[in-house]
Structures are given as C-alpha cells and as structure tokens.
Amino acid sequence: MSRHLGAAAVAVLGVLAVAAGCTQDVGASDRSGGDHEVVLHLATAEEPDRPGTAIVDRFVAAVEASGAPVRIEVTPSIGGDEPAWDQSAIDALSDGYELALVPARAWRSRDVASLDALQLPTLVESDEQADAVAQDDALVAQLLDGLSAAGATGLGLYPESLRGVAVLDADEPLTDSTLDGLRVRAPMAPTVWATLEALGGTPVDLTTFDPGPGADQVQAVESQLSLVPGLPGAPWGFTADLPLYYKFQVLAASSDAWSRLDAPVRDALTAAAATALEATLAERPHAAEFVDDACDAGVHVLAAGADGAAVRDTFASLVAAAELDGATAELVAAVRAAAGRSEATPATCGDAQQAAWEDVPARPGGIPDGTYRVTVDADVLRAGGWPEHDIAHNVGTYTFVLDGGRYTWAQHADGEVPGPTHGGATYAVDGDRVRWAWGPELGGFVTETTWELQDDGSLVFAPDPGVPGNGGHSHIQLAPLVRIG
C-alpha cells in the first residue's frame, strides 16, 4: 500500500493571491513587505484531505482574511514515498521554503529536544487534554523554543489526534507482549520508536507495505483511529485506552526567512496562526466520533481496562527515564499541569452507547441525599486497576455531596494535585443502577454502575456487568462512600 492516495509528491495544493501589484519572493529578497505582495512557500508531508492539511487550509484562509499583502503557496506530500517523510518538510525550510507544517514527533530527528514531552506516553490521553496544552501560551512557547536548533521559528502548535497501535488480526487488547517480534510500520520519530521498541516491536518507516504474517511483513501499524479503516488487510485491532502519544502539528518558519520579513507581515502571519488554532479547536473531530465508522469497517476497537496495567507500567518507566534529563523533566511537569487528568473511558465496538454527560437527568431514586466521603491511598488505587502513572495525583480524600440527583465532588490531598480538584454534575437512578455524568472538568463523559445502601448508611458502587467497559476508573467504585452528614 502506498502512503499517498493519488497525490503528486510535490503538487501545489493551493495558491491564494490576496493583494494586487508587484510580487516579491521572500526567498530571493533581503526584505519583504511594503507595497509588494510577499510570496511564501509552505511545505507539509501531509496528504490532501488529511487532518494536517485541514490545519494548513485554516492558516491560509486566515492569512487571506487578514488583508495582508501575502500569498501562500502550499506543497503537500512533500516527502513523496520516501522514508522519513515528516523530516522532508523540516529539511524544506533550508531548501527554499519559508514555512512548514510538521508533526511534533519528527523534530527530534533534527536535534530538537523541547518537543519530546509531547511524544511520551500517558501525558496527553484525550482530545480535551490536548486542547488544554495547545491553549497554554507559556507552555507552547517553551515547547517551540527548541526549534532554533533546527534553524526554525515556531508559529503555532495544533492538536490533531491520539495515536495508538493497530495490530493485524487482533481481537484482544494490546498487552506488553503483543508486539514481540512484530514489524511495526511507523513514521520516523525517535521518541515514539523507543516506546514501540520497549513494547517489543521493531519500527520501520515504510511508505509502501503489504501486511501479513511473514517475518519480513508488517503486522502492526502506528496510526490513529480515523485512519485505521483505510489500512490494507483485515481485520485490525486497535486498543483505544492505551494510546502511545498525542499527535500535535507544528507550524514553523525558517528563522532566516522570518528575520527578513517586515514586522507587519510577521504580525499578520502570527495572528493567522492563532486564528488557525481557534478554528482547529472548534472544528476538528474528536476520537469518539470515529468509533462507529471504524467498527462498521470491521476494525476491532478494544479496551484493555485493568488488564493494560503492564503496558502502562512500561509507559511509566519510559517517562521516568526521560525525566532523568532536567530540561525534559521540567517540560513533562509543565505538560502534565496544563493537560490535567482525564478519566474518560474510550468507547469500543459493542459497548452500549453512552449518552452525553449533559443529557443525564437529575434523578436521585432511592439514593439518600447527604455528604459522603472516601479516602484512597496508593494500594487502594492499584487494587482498583489504576495505572501506576496516575496513582500519585489521585490519592487523597474525596467528598461527595448528593442532592436530589445532583452532586459535587472535591479532592483533598497533602501534595499539589495537577488538574481539577473539584466539580460536579448529575446522576440518574434506575432501580439498582445509576448513571453518573462526569462534568467538563474531567472531560465530560458518562459511566454506569450498580449501587447498594449498606446498614451503616454508606454507599457501595460497582461497574455494571451488563454494560461492558462502561465503568471506567472512578473513585466512587474504589471503596464504600461513608456518610458523614
């Protein structure tokens, strides 16, 4: 299978003329601006109709709308069918292109270390967390600062999608031995490749491949759920709750070309990059929207749940190793703080469709109103199946106030807790079952449990065995909620 779907390797995707008069190519001039139309060339390895190209389109549209005397010429699929296609867009910045859109994962190959934290597993595991990272201006400035090592200047950071592993003929979730001895097709990305190797796989950056069981064939692919249905061969299994990393795109300029642009042109491009981020956050589809299509196409969308603990421990060891470098440790901490935590449970094929959290009515049923409390330590969290990397910031005492189908929660811990420490929403009781709406502070999702009132007035909740995979990790399921008021 070819990586590219009928696009010429260096075809011009679009040209926008936004001002009349003289045309000046910044690559051939010492200055740009004034009354001249500035022509800038943007390279990307992304193919037409892919999410990355949509980011380019938003940026170009914002430049056009600004009225600045700038014309952007876009070349998609610049890597062609050659290996290291992402890096081709970086190299284009020193070969006549002034701008490039490049996945964050690729820059490590060109001596940029500041983006490593974005490729480490466990730090960003949901679209909501990725949005929070991209909107933290101070953090983004830190992450993009390292581009200078590659002679580039960062203009913007854009979330695209969670990335995981699709395994040929897999109908069971990913384990720490699934990839042993398998060739894994993956774009060249040193940090991501290290994760695949830690799981036993052998990454190869093939552009054309035929999957199969042979020793020289590809048996697994590093990808995102929206693209898995288009992979050759069938069926593929994709474990949704064990993502490898979150794919971010970086919009960058050649530092040399950037320095030769007049300030008004630089300001227009910077503003257009910010507008493109706003549009991306508002318009891009989230991972949950692709589940039904993937399942309909025959993809086995799976969840490991507590059985993924060994994989998560491998992930945690990789992060710990990366944190031995002081600069990386600082960025890891900053990404964690910006992202917060996500307790959303990815949907899988065959799961009951969960309602949007806003749609859960306030229906208390037989659950008594009152104030309840549960204290959880590391041992309780481990016993409940929580991944090792999430334990430190989830210990503490949780207080729940239940009032007529509405609740609030608050976490009290000895140390600093990244992410939200309070919130609330609604719950709806139907006999011995209860649907809990977890509000936007936790990513906005719904779980379903059973409930039981104990003789001492405490409440015991457990995942509903009739709704596979629907329980998620929730503090109310770890131990009885003791009534204190």
Secondary structure, 3 states (H helix, E strand, C coil): CCCCCCCCCCCCCEECCCCCCCEEEHHHCCCECCCCEEEEEEEECCCCCCHHHHHHHHHHHHHHHHCCCEEEEEECCCCCCCCCHHHHHHHHCCCCCCEEEEEHHHHHHHCCCCCHHHHCCCCCCCHHHHHHHHCCHHHHHHHHHHHHHHCEEEEEEEEEEEEEEEEECCCCCCCCCCCCCCEEECCCCHHHHHHHHHCCCEEECCCCCCECCCCCCECEEEECCCCHHHCCCCCEEEECCCCCEEEEEEEEEEHHHHHCECHHHHHHHHHHHHHHHHHHHHHCCCHHHHHHHHHHCCCEEECCHHHHHHHHHHHHHHHHHHCCCHHHHHHHHHHHHHHCCCCCCCCCCCCCCCCCHHHCCCECCCCCCEEEEEEECHHHHHHCCCCHHHHCCCCEEEEEEEECCEEEEEEECCCCCCCCCEEEEEEEEECCEEEEEECHHHCCEEEEEEEEECCCCCEEEEECCCCCCCCCCCHHHCCCEEECC
